[in-house]
């Protein structure tokens, strides 16, 4: 579990492809000595597992399965030197400054527009249709691992206002129009949608009210 608050911008040091999978090494200014093999780390919003192999206090290796490559931006131009957003896993000592993020990428989305408004960057991203029911204005969404607030929803396009601090501390400035980003919608929205779907067609009935303790059952 993560918070969507980026801790460092890392760099892809090496990429070794093996058929439809790959192994990568990433360098970072973070102290990773307390994250042994098997630990999780979020890379551009995707939860990866630190694996055995060449590793120091400031680098780690991770395996990318065919599913990870197909379902994230890693499958769209993974190369040496690429900058990536990094976040270590949430602990009880760590403030929850963003929102609860699982690191399970829902989709890859297209950047449609970037507009500078003073010191802020207004980003417009086109989402897949199936994710729109999980997105609301002023709700949370994760873009490349960054916890952001949705400022507008128009059709399949969502707007995001990026503050100067986020621009300085993440890879967003390097993402251009036509580029791709990893998307994770709010986990609470997913549970609400699932709960509503399970009740679809039932409506508010006497049986439903009785089940939840609003009416006494008839003997």
C-alpha positions in Angstrom: 0.0 0.0 0.0 1.2 3.5 -0.8 0.1 7.2 -0.4 0.8 8.7 -3.9 3.4 11.1 -2.4 6.5 10.7 -4.5 9.7 10.3 -2.6 12.3 10.4 -5.4 12.8 10.5 -9.1 14.8 7.4 -10.0 16.5 6.4 -13.2 16.4 3.1 -15.2 20.0 1.9 -15.2 19.5 -1.2 -17.2 16.9 -3.3 -19.0 17.3 -7.0 -19.8 14.5 -8.4 -21.9 13.6 -12.1 -21.9 10.9 -12.8 -24.4 7.7 -11.1 -23.3 9.1 -10.2 -19.8 12.0 -8.1 -18.6 14.3 -7.4 -15.6 15.2 -3.8 -14.8 17.6 -2.1 -12.4 16.7 1.4 -11.1 19.0 3.8 -9.2 17.7 6.2 -6.6 18.9 8.7 -4.0 16.7 6.9 -1.4 18.2 4.7 1.2 16.8 1.3 0.2 18.9 -0.8 2.6 15.8 -1.5 4.8 13.9 -3.0 1.8 15.2 -6.5 1.3 14.4 -8.8 -1.5 10.6 -9.4 -1.6 9.7 -5.9 -0.5 7.4 -3.7 -2.6 8.1 -0.4 -4.2 6.0 1.8 -6.4 7.6 2.7 -9.8 5.5 5.2 -11.8 2.5 4.0 -9.7 3.0 0.3 -10.4 3.8 -1.9 -7.4 6.9 -3.9 -8.1 8.8 -6.5 -6.1 12.4 -6.0 -5.3 14.3 -9.1 -6.5 17.7 -10.7 -5.9 20.5 -9.5 -8.1 22.9 -6.6 -8.5 21.8 -4.1 -5.8 23.2 -1.5 -3.5 21.9 0.9 -0.9 20.7 3.2 -3.8 19.6 0.7 -6.4 17.3 -2.2 -6.9 16.2 -4.7 -9.5 12.7 -5.8 -10.3 11.1 -8.3 -12.7 8.4 -7.1 -15.1 6.0 -9.9 -16.3 4.2 -9.8 -19.6 1.0 -8.6 -17.8 2.9 -5.7 -16.2 4.4 -4.7 -19.5 1.1 -4.9 -21.3 -0.9 -3.1 -18.6 1.4 -0.2 -17.8 3.6 2.4 -19.6 6.6 0.1 -19.1 5.4 -1.6 -22.3 5.5 1.7 -24.2 9.1 2.7 -24.3 11.1 1.2 -21.4 14.6 2.3 -21.9 17.9 3.0 -20.1 17.9 6.5 -18.6 14.1 6.8 -18.2 13.1 8.9 -15.2 10.5 7.2 -12.9 8.6 8.3 -9.8 9.4 6.2 -6.8 7.6 5.6 -3.5 8.5 3.2 -0.7 5.6 1.2 0.9 3.4 2.8 3.5 4.2 2.0 7.2 2.5 2.9 10.4 5.2 5.6 10.9 4.5 7.3 7.6 2.0 10.1 7.3 -0.9 9.5 4.9 -0.4 12.7 3.0 -2.1 11.7 -0.2 -4.7 8.9 -0.4 -4.7 5.1 -0.2 -3.0 3.7 -3.3 -2.6 0.0 -4.0 0.0 0.2 -6.9 -2.3 -1.9 -9.1 -2.5 0.1 -12.3 -6.0 0.1 -13.8 -5.1 1.5 -17.3 -2.8 3.5 -19.4 -4.2 6.9 -20.4 -3.3 9.5 -23.0 -2.2 13.0 -22.2 -4.4 15.2 -24.5 -3.5 18.7 -23.4 -1.0 20.6 -21.2 -1.6 24.3 -20.3 0.5 26.6 -18.1 -1.5 28.9 -15.9 0.9 31.0 -14.0 3.0 28.6 -11.9 0.5 25.8 -12.3 0.2 23.1 -15.0 -3.3 22.1 -16.1 -3.2 18.6 -17.4 -6.0 17.0 -19.5 -6.0 13.2 -19.7 -8.3 10.9 -21.7 -9.5 7.9 -19.6 -10.9 4.6 -20.8 -14.7 4.6 -20.7 -14.8 1.8 -18.1 -13.0 4.0 -15.5 -15.3 7.0 -15.7 -17.8 5.7 -13.1 -14.9 5.7 -10.6 -13.9 9.3 -11.1 -15.6 12.4 -9.6 -14.7 16.1 -9.4 -12.6 16.8 -6.3 -12.0 13.1 -5.9 -8.6 11.4 -5.8 -6.8 9.7 -8.7 -3.2 8.4 -9.2 -1.3 9.5 -12.3 2.1 7.8 -12.6 2.0 7.1 -8.9 1.2 10.7 -8.0 -1.9 11.4 -5.8 -3.8 14.2 -7.5 -7.2 15.8 -7.2 -9.6 15.7 -10.2 -10.7 19.3 -11.1 -13.0 18.5 -14.0 -14.7 15.7 -15.8 -15.9 16.3 -19.4 -16.8 13.2 -21.3 -13.8 10.9 -21.2 -11.4 13.8 -20.4 -10.4 14.7 -16.8 -8.6 17.9 -15.7 -5.9 18.1 -13.1 -4.2 21.2 -11.7 -0.5 20.4 -10.9 1.1 22.6 -8.2 4.7 23.9 -8.5 6.0 21.5 -5.8 4.6 18.5 -7.7 6.1 19.7 -10.9 9.5 20.0 -9.2 9.4 16.6 -7.4 7.9 14.3 -10.1 8.4 13.3 -13.7 5.3 15.1 -15.0 7.1 18.0 -16.6 8.8 15.6 -18.9 5.5 14.0 -20.1 4.3 15.7 -23.3 1.0 15.7 -25.2 0.5 12.3 -26.8 2.4 10.6 -24.0 1.0 7.9 -21.8 0.6 7.7 -18.0 -0.4 5.0 -15.6 -3.8 5.4 -14.0 -5.2 4.1 -10.7 -8.6 5.2 -9.6 -9.6 5.6 -6.0 -10.0 2.2 -4.2 -13.0 3.6 -2.3 -14.8 4.4 -5.5 -14.2 0.8 -6.7 -15.8 -0.7 -3.6 -18.8 1.7 -3.8 -19.3 0.8 -7.5 -19.0 -2.9 -6.8 -21.5 -2.7 -3.9 -24.0 -0.8 -6.0 -23.6 -3.3 -8.9 -24.4 -6.2 -6.5 -27.6 -4.4 -5.5 -28.6 -3.5 -9.1 -32.3 -4.2 -9.7 -33.1 -4.8 -6.1 -34.2 -1.3 -5.1 -35.3 -0.5 -1.5 -37.5 -3.4 -0.6 -39.0 -4.7 2.7 -36.6 -7.6 2.6 -33.6 -5.3 2.1 -34.6 -3.1 5.1 -35.2 -6.1 7.3 -31.8 -7.5 6.3 -30.1 -4.4 7.5 -32.0 -4.1 10.7 -34.5 -1.3 9.8 -37.5 -3.5 10.1 -38.3 -6.4 12.4 -38.6 -9.8 10.7 -42.1 -11.2 10.6 -42.5 -14.5 12.5 
